[in-house]
Amino acid sequence: MTVVISGSVAFDHIMVFPGHFEDHILPDKIHILNVSFLVDSLDRLRGGVAGNIAYSLGLLRQPVRVVATVGTDFDTYREKLAALGVDTSGVVVIDNELTASAFITTDRADNQITGFYPGAMGRAGDYPILDALDGASLAIVSPTAPDAMRRHVRELAESGTKYMFDPGQQIIALPPTSLREGIEDAEILIGNDYEFAMISEKTGLSRDDLFSACPVVVVTYGELGSHIYVDGERLEIPAVPPRSVVDPTGAGDGYRAGLVGAMLAGLPWEVAGRVGSLAATYVVEVKGTQSHRYTFTEFANRFDIEFPDHAGALDAFERQLDRAVQQGE
């Protein structure tokens, strides 16, 4: 029941500027912009879409394997994933290169200035996903180098492996033909409402066309919940109100982990969507995309409180995971 994830693995460098950017930018000098901001905090956090999804799947005890390219600075990151049981055998270290890194400075108004260095991620398209598919029940093609996304979609389609297509932040970089190709053979298409609008504009497919393009289509709406289109029906999935909103970054990755893990356990989609909602909320309640923690029992207890109409639904999830562990032994 292994999930194989092709996607980015990165470090996020988060800096906070205690003022407002606009107070230090002269509009009439914008053509020769030269500014420096003294920040009062810096955090180096593990991130990247594949890493984030794998982390939450690890918390949910779902077997998962990551396919990505990283730099020589990946050792500590690998140890953190391995501690959760995440299989990193599909991660290739590129010599003389650093892991992809984002440098994000946020001001008091939540404006952001971001720089992204792809580093080793730029080599992701050099490596196939086929070697990592042993025992795979589902693959996820998530944002990484565009050539890697195109290659892995084709390899999955040719191998007959079911996959979730999650183009996300790379919708802009992928040509319309690649978006159509990724959608055409996907078992699940997922994105937020804005991303579906962008896909529609680039491919010429209407939103209604997209909602019926795959056996399962999932549209997320942040704090408004999500919709799952399956078997000609639209399921409306509520969000779980967070105990506190600390950092919404990575919530969508948590949602994907919960959704996929519950789906592979054989739970109905109305339950799987709710598992995704709760997994997303855990991410929002802490700083960083891989800082949340919970045991499966803690997660199940909170699920029963948040969704009393589905109380006890995760018992089947846990039994399936227990069987998988026993079979592995």
Backbone torsions as a table, in degrees:
resi	resn	phi	psi	omega
1	MET	NA	27.8	-176.2
2	THR	-71.3	139.8	171.4
3	VAL	-98.7	129.2	177.4
4	VAL	-108.2	124.5	-175.6
5	ILE	-115.4	118.2	169.4
6	SER	-97.0	123.8	-179.1
7	GLY	175.6	-172.4	-175.6
8	SER	-80.0	146.3	168.6
9	VAL	-127.3	126.1	-171.0
10	ALA	-150.7	168.0	170.1
11	PHE	-109.3	137.3	176.5
12	ASP	-107.4	122.6	176.6
13	HIS	-102.7	107.4	-173.8
14	ILE	-103.6	120.4	178.1
15	MET	-119.4	143.7	-178.9
16	VAL	-118.6	121.2	176.8
17	PHE	-95.3	122.8	-173.6
18	PRO	-74.5	0.9	178.6
19	GLY	-115.2	-152.7	178.9
20	HIS	-120.5	130.7	179.0
21	PHE	-54.6	-41.0	-172.8
22	GLU	-62.7	-22.7	179.8
23	ASP	-75.0	-9.9	-174.5
24	HIS	-123.6	11.7	178.0
25	ILE	-117.2	120.6	-179.9
26	LEU	-88.4	115.1	-176.3
27	PRO	-55.6	-36.1	-176.9
28	ASP	-81.6	-1.7	178.3
29	LYS	-119.2	17.9	-175.1
30	ILE	-62.5	-24.9	-178.4
31	HIS	-75.1	-13.9	176.7
32	ILE	-128.0	46.2	-174.4
33	LEU	-58.1	129.2	178.0
34	ASN	-152.2	92.9	-175.9
35	VAL	-129.4	156.4	176.9
36	SER	-138.5	133.5	-177.9
37	PHE	-116.6	124.6	176.5
38	LEU	-83.4	112.4	-176.8
39	VAL	-92.9	156.3	-178.7
40	ASP	-109.5	4.6	173.5
41	SER	-157.4	150.6	177.8
42	LEU	-144.6	124.6	177.0
43	ASP	-125.0	134.4	173.8
44	ARG	-105.8	111.9	-171.0
45	LEU	-120.6	148.6	175.2
46	ARG	-72.7	139.8	-178.7
47	GLY	-157.4	-153.0	-172.9
48	GLY	90.0	141.8	-173.9
49	VAL	-60.1	-49.0	-178.6
50	ALA	-62.5	-43.3	178.7
51	GLY	-61.8	-41.9	-179.1
52	ASN	-65.3	-46.6	-179.4
53	ILE	-63.9	-43.6	-179.1
54	ALA	-62.1	-39.1	-179.8
55	TYR	-59.4	-49.4	-178.9
56	SER	-69.2	-34.9	175.2
57	LEU	-63.9	-35.9	176.2
58	GLY	-63.8	-41.3	176.6
59	LEU	-61.0	-34.7	179.5
60	LEU	-85.7	5.5	175.3
61	ARG	66.8	20.6	178.1
62	GLN	-85.9	125.3	177.3
63	PRO	-57.9	131.4	-175.0
64	VAL	-148.4	143.2	179.9
65	ARG	-128.0	133.8	-178.2
66	VAL	-102.5	136.5	174.2
67	VAL	-117.1	114.7	-176.4
68	ALA	-165.2	168.3	171.2
69	THR	-114.7	136.7	-175.8
70	VAL	-134.9	172.8	179.0
71	GLY	-97.4	-174.9	-177.2
72	THR	-73.7	-3.8	179.0
73	ASP	-97.0	19.4	-172.0
74	PHE	-88.9	-8.4	-169.3
75	ASP	-54.6	-48.9	-178.2
76	THR	-65.9	-39.6	177.0
77	TYR	-59.8	-45.8	179.8
78	ARG	-58.7	-42.1	-179.3
79	GLU	-62.0	-40.5	-179.7
80	LYS	-64.6	-43.1	178.5
81	LEU	-67.7	-42.9	-179.2
82	ALA	-61.3	-33.1	179.4
83	ALA	-63.6	-22.3	177.9
84	LEU	-96.7	3.6	-179.8
85	GLY	87.0	9.9	179.7
86	VAL	-73.7	131.6	179.5
87	ASP	-84.4	115.1	-179.6
88	THR	-107.3	20.8	-179.8
89	SER	-65.1	-20.7	178.5
90	GLY	-90.0	5.4	179.1
91	VAL	-92.8	124.9	-177.6
92	VAL	-105.5	127.6	176.8
93	VAL	-88.5	125.8	178.9
94	ILE	-94.2	120.1	-179.1
95	ASP	-62.3	145.8	175.4
96	ASN	59.4	30.4	179.7
97	GLU	-139.2	157.9	177.8
98	LEU	-105.4	154.7	175.0
99	THR	-64.5	145.8	178.6
100	ALA	-49.8	142.3	-175.7
101	SER	-141.6	137.9	173.3
102	ALA	-109.6	139.8	179.1
103	PHE	-120.5	108.4	-169.3
104	ILE	-120.4	121.5	174.9
105	THR	-111.9	126.1	-177.4
106	THR	-117.4	136.3	177.5
107	ASP	-98.3	-174.6	-174.6
108	ARG	-66.8	-20.4	178.9
109	ALA	-95.0	11.6	-179.0
110	ASP	66.5	17.9	169.0
111	ASN	-72.4	148.5	-176.8
112	GLN	-130.5	142.6	169.3
113	ILE	-119.6	121.9	-172.7
114	THR	-126.4	137.4	169.5
115	GLY	-120.3	139.1	-178.5
116	PHE	-127.1	126.0	176.7
117	TYR	-108.2	112.7	-175.5
118	PRO	-68.6	-29.3	177.3
119	GLY	50.3	-129.6	-176.6
120	ALA	-63.5	-23.1	179.9
121	MET	-59.5	-27.4	179.5
122	GLY	-62.5	-15.1	179.4
123	ARG	-99.2	4.8	-174.4
124	ALA	-59.8	-33.0	-178.3
125	GLY	-71.7	-7.2	179.5
126	ASP	-80.3	-10.6	-171.1
127	TYR	-122.7	135.2	-179.0
128	PRO	-77.0	160.7	173.0
129	ILE	-93.0	-15.0	-174.1
130	LEU	-58.1	-36.9	-177.0
131	ASP	-67.6	-14.8	-176.1
132	ALA	-103.9	6.3	-170.9
133	LEU	-89.2	0.0	-179.4
134	ASP	-59.0	120.9	179.4
135	GLY	78.1	8.5	-176.5
136	ALA	-77.0	131.1	172.8
137	SER	-94.9	-26.4	-178.7
138	LEU	-156.6	142.9	172.0
139	ALA	-113.7	155.1	175.2
140	ILE	-124.0	123.6	173.4
141	VAL	-101.5	105.6	-176.1
142	SER	-117.2	173.0	-172.8
143	PRO	-57.1	127.6	173.0
144	THR	-158.6	-157.6	177.2
145	ALA	-58.6	131.7	-176.4
146	PRO	-54.1	-38.3	-179.3
147	ASP	-67.2	-30.1	176.2
148	ALA	-69.8	-40.4	178.9
149	MET	-62.7	-44.1	179.1
150	ARG	-63.7	-45.0	-178.6
151	ARG	-63.0	-46.4	-174.5
152	HIS	-70.5	-33.9	174.0
153	VAL	-59.4	-47.1	-178.4
154	ARG	-65.3	-41.2	-179.2
155	GLU	-66.3	-39.3	178.9
156	LEU	-66.8	-42.2	179.5
157	ALA	-63.1	-43.7	-179.0
158	GLU	-67.3	-31.3	-179.2
159	SER	-84.4	-11.1	-178.9
160	GLY	78.1	15.6	179.7
161	THR	-81.1	130.5	176.6
162	LYS	-68.3	140.3	179.8
163	TYR	-145.1	155.5	172.3
164	MET	-97.3	129.3	177.4
165	PHE	-100.7	119.6	-173.7
166	ASP	-133.3	75.1	-172.4
167	PRO	-69.4	-27.8	172.4
168	GLY	43.6	-125.0	-174.3
169	GLN	-64.5	-13.8	-178.8
170	GLN	-96.5	9.9	176.7
171	ILE	-57.6	-39.7	-179.3
172	ILE	-65.0	-38.8	-175.2
173	ALA	-80.4	-25.8	-177.5
174	LEU	-81.9	133.1	176.7
175	PRO	-69.7	159.3	-179.1
176	PRO	-53.7	-38.2	-178.9
177	THR	-63.9	-37.3	179.6
178	SER	-71.0	-37.3	176.5
179	LEU	-64.2	-44.8	178.8
180	ARG	-62.3	-41.1	-179.8
181	GLU	-64.1	-42.2	179.3
182	GLY	-64.4	-37.0	-180.0
183	ILE	-73.3	-38.3	-170.7
184	GLU	-56.9	-42.9	-175.2
185	ASP	-103.8	4.1	-176.0
186	ALA	-75.1	146.2	171.6
187	GLU	-81.3	-36.9	-178.7
188	ILE	-134.2	132.6	172.2
189	LEU	-113.2	129.8	-176.3
190	ILE	-137.2	146.2	176.1
191	GLY	179.8	170.7	175.2
192	ASN	-87.0	174.4	-174.1
193	ASP	-58.9	-41.9	-179.9
194	TYR	-67.0	-39.4	179.4
195	GLU	-64.4	-37.1	177.2
196	PHE	-65.7	-35.2	176.9
197	ALA	-64.2	-40.3	178.9
198	MET	-67.6	-41.3	177.7
199	ILE	-61.2	-42.8	-180.0
200	SER	-60.5	-44.5	-178.5
201	GLU	-65.4	-40.7	-176.0
202	LYS	-75.2	-36.6	-174.6
203	THR	-92.5	-19.2	-174.9
204	GLY	82.2	1.3	176.4
205	LEU	-82.7	134.6	177.4
206	SER	-69.5	164.6	177.5
207	ARG	-62.1	-38.8	177.6
208	ASP	-63.8	-37.7	175.6
209	ASP	-60.6	-43.9	-178.6
210	LEU	-66.4	-36.5	-177.5
211	PHE	-67.7	-15.5	178.5
212	SER	-118.1	12.9	-173.4
213	ALA	-76.0	-24.6	-176.8
214	CYS	-131.7	161.7	177.0
215	PRO	-54.9	-35.4	177.8
216	VAL	-133.8	129.5	177.4
217	VAL	-127.4	130.2	-176.5
218	VAL	-122.4	125.9	177.9
219	VAL	-118.9	124.2	-180.0
220	THR	-102.3	148.7	-177.0
221	TYR	-129.8	30.8	178.7
222	GLY	62.5	-130.0	-177.0
223	GLU	-68.6	-8.1	178.0
224	LEU	-89.8	-0.3	176.9
225	GLY	97.5	-150.0	-177.3
226	SER	-152.4	163.2	174.3
227	HIS	-121.4	136.9	175.7
228	ILE	-118.2	121.1	180.0
229	TYR	-101.0	116.1	-178.0
230	VAL	-152.2	136.8	178.4
231	ASP	54.7	38.5	178.0
232	GLY	73.4	11.6	-177.3
233	GLU	-123.0	146.8	174.7
234	ARG	-105.7	118.7	177.3
235	LEU	-97.1	127.7	179.0
236	GLU	-97.0	118.1	-175.3
237	ILE	-107.5	121.5	179.8
238	PRO	-75.5	154.4	172.6
239	ALA	-82.7	161.0	174.6
240	VAL	-100.3	118.6	-179.9
241	PRO	-60.8	128.8	179.3
242	PRO	-73.3	152.0	175.5
243	ARG	-68.1	-31.1	172.3
244	SER	-158.2	145.8	178.2
245	VAL	-98.3	109.0	-179.2
246	VAL	-104.5	-47.5	-177.7
247	ASP	-159.1	111.7	-177.7
248	PRO	-77.6	-7.6	-177.9
249	THR	-60.0	129.8	176.8
250	GLY	88.9	-0.8	-179.3
251	ALA	-61.1	-38.6	179.3
252	GLY	-62.9	-33.4	177.5
253	ASP	-69.0	-38.6	175.3
254	GLY	-62.8	-40.3	177.8
255	TYR	-59.2	-45.5	-178.9
256	ARG	-61.5	-40.5	179.7
257	ALA	-62.5	-47.6	179.9
258	GLY	-63.9	-43.1	-179.8
259	LEU	-60.4	-50.2	-176.3
260	VAL	-67.5	-44.0	-179.9
261	GLY	-59.8	-44.4	179.8
262	ALA	-69.1	-38.1	179.0
263	MET	-61.9	-44.0	-179.5
264	LEU	-69.2	-21.7	175.7
265	ALA	-80.3	-1.7	177.6
266	GLY	86.4	11.8	179.5
267	LEU	-76.0	148.2	179.1
268	PRO	-63.9	157.4	-174.2
269	TRP	-62.4	-33.2	179.2
270	GLU	-66.2	-26.6	175.1
271	VAL	-83.3	-43.8	-179.9
272	ALA	-57.8	-41.2	177.6
273	GLY	-62.0	-38.4	179.8
274	ARG	-71.2	-34.9	173.4
275	VAL	-61.9	-41.8	176.3
276	GLY	-60.6	-42.0	179.8
277	SER	-60.8	-44.1	-179.2
278	LEU	-68.8	-41.4	178.4
279	ALA	-60.6	-36.9	177.8
280	ALA	-65.8	-40.9	-177.4
281	THR	-65.5	-36.4	176.3
282	TYR	-57.7	-36.7	-179.1
283	VAL	-67.7	-40.1	-176.6
284	VAL	-64.7	-27.3	-171.3
285	GLU	-82.0	-0.9	179.8
286	VAL	-135.9	168.3	177.5
287	LYS	-89.5	123.9	-178.9
288	GLY	103.4	153.4	-174.8
289	THR	-86.2	-9.7	179.4
290	GLN	-135.3	39.8	-179.9
291	SER	-106.4	-14.1	-178.8
292	HIS	-74.5	150.9	179.1
293	ARG	-140.9	145.2	170.8
294	TYR	-167.6	152.5	169.7
295	THR	-87.2	164.0	179.0
296	PHE	-61.4	-38.2	179.6
297	THR	-63.3	-43.1	178.0
298	GLU	-62.1	-42.1	179.2
299	PHE	-62.4	-46.5	-178.0
300	ALA	-64.4	-38.9	179.5
301	ASN	-64.9	-42.0	178.8
302	ARG	-68.1	-37.5	176.8
303	PHE	-57.4	-44.8	-179.6
304	ASP	-62.7	-34.7	179.0
305	ILE	-71.9	-43.5	-177.2
306	GLU	-72.9	-31.8	-176.6
307	PHE	-129.6	70.6	-176.0
308	PRO	-59.6	-27.5	178.9
309	ASP	-68.1	-16.7	179.9
310	HIS	-119.4	21.2	-179.1
311	ALA	-57.2	136.9	-179.8
312	GLY	87.7	-5.1	-176.2
313	ALA	-65.3	-27.2	-177.1
314	LEU	-82.9	-3.4	175.2
315	ASP	-60.1	-40.4	179.2
316	ALA	-66.1	-36.7	177.1
317	PHE	-58.7	-49.0	-177.6
318	GLU	-66.4	-38.6	178.7
319	ARG	-63.4	-40.1	178.9
320	GLN	-63.8	-41.1	179.2
321	LEU	-66.2	-39.8	178.1
322	ASP	-62.2	-40.3	178.6
323	ARG	-64.6	-40.1	179.8
324	ALA	-62.8	-40.0	178.9
325	VAL	-64.6	-44.1	-179.2
326	GLN	-63.7	-40.7	179.1
327	GLN	-66.2	-35.9	177.9
328	GLY	-66.3	-32.7	177.7
329	GLU	-71.8	NA	NA
